[in-house]
Amino acid sequence: MMETEKIPTDIWLKVMCALMINAVLFGAGVITVLSVPSFADQAKYLIPVVIVASFVITPFLCGFVARRMRIRNWKSGQWREGDLISG
């Protein structure tokens, strides 16, 4: 019987954050492109730019957000006060 390796919690958090952050960035970019009339005319060029930009920006943001999701990364008592991300 093969033993499977477990994926660390930090990796799971980063993957889950990346999926959500990528969706938000893509959605915000597409809404911006389609709602601004001068951008809507160039949508066939700008939507691929939005796709690439969302994939490029996502890893930087997910590392920042996923780190804050672990209680061990908060200073003593700081988790009660919150911060910019958690409110």
C-alpha positions as CSV (number, residue, x, y, z in Angstrom):
1,M,0.0,0.0,0.0
2,M,1.4,3.4,-1.0
3,E,1.6,6.1,1.6
4,T,0.7,9.5,0.3
5,E,2.5,12.6,1.4
6,K,0.4,15.2,3.1
7,I,0.4,18.8,1.7
8,P,1.4,21.3,4.4
9,T,-1.3,23.7,5.7
10,D,0.6,26.7,4.4
11,I,0.4,25.4,0.9
12,W,-3.3,24.7,1.1
13,L,-3.9,28.2,2.4
14,K,-1.9,29.8,-0.4
15,V,-3.7,27.7,-3.0
16,M,-7.2,28.6,-1.7
17,C,-6.3,32.3,-1.3
18,A,-4.8,32.3,-4.8
19,L,-8.0,31.0,-6.3
20,M,-10.1,33.6,-4.6
21,I,-7.8,36.5,-5.2
22,N,-7.4,35.6,-8.9
23,A,-11.1,35.5,-9.3
24,V,-11.5,38.9,-7.7
25,L,-8.7,40.5,-9.7
26,F,-10.0,39.1,-13.0
27,G,-13.6,40.1,-12.2
28,A,-12.6,43.6,-11.2
29,G,-10.5,44.0,-14.4
30,V,-13.1,42.7,-16.7
31,I,-15.8,44.8,-15.2
32,T,-13.6,47.8,-15.6
33,V,-12.8,47.0,-19.2
34,L,-16.4,46.4,-20.1
35,S,-17.9,49.3,-18.2
36,V,-15.6,52.1,-19.5
37,P,-16.7,52.9,-23.1
38,S,-13.2,53.7,-24.4
39,F,-11.9,50.4,-22.9
40,A,-14.9,48.4,-24.2
41,D,-13.9,49.3,-27.8
42,Q,-10.6,47.6,-27.2
43,A,-12.0,44.7,-25.2
44,K,-10.5,42.0,-27.4
45,Y,-7.0,43.3,-26.6
46,L,-7.6,44.3,-23.0
47,I,-9.3,41.2,-21.6
48,P,-6.2,39.0,-22.4
49,V,-4.1,41.7,-20.6
50,V,-6.4,41.5,-17.6
51,I,-6.1,37.7,-17.6
52,V,-2.3,37.8,-17.7
53,A,-2.1,40.6,-15.1
54,S,-4.4,38.7,-12.7
55,F,-2.1,35.7,-12.9
56,V,1.0,37.7,-12.4
57,I,-0.3,39.7,-9.4
58,T,-2.0,36.8,-7.6
59,P,1.1,35.1,-6.1
60,F,2.3,38.3,-4.5
61,L,-1.1,39.0,-2.9
62,C,-1.8,35.5,-1.8
63,G,1.4,35.2,0.1
64,F,0.5,38.3,2.1
65,V,-3.1,37.2,2.8
66,A,-2.3,33.5,3.5
67,R,0.3,34.5,6.1
68,R,-2.3,36.5,8.0
69,M,-4.7,33.5,8.1
70,R,-2.4,31.6,10.5
71,I,-2.9,32.5,14.2
72,R,0.8,31.7,14.9
73,N,1.8,34.7,12.7
74,W,0.0,37.2,14.9
75,K,1.7,38.7,17.9
76,S,0.3,37.9,21.3
77,G,-3.1,39.6,21.7
78,Q,-2.9,41.2,18.2
79,W,-5.5,38.8,16.8
80,R,-8.1,40.4,19.1
81,E,-7.5,43.8,17.6
82,G,-7.4,42.9,13.9
83,D,-5.6,44.6,11.1
84,L,-6.2,45.9,7.6
85,I,-7.2,42.5,6.2
86,S,-9.2,41.0,9.0
87,G,-10.9,44.2,10.2
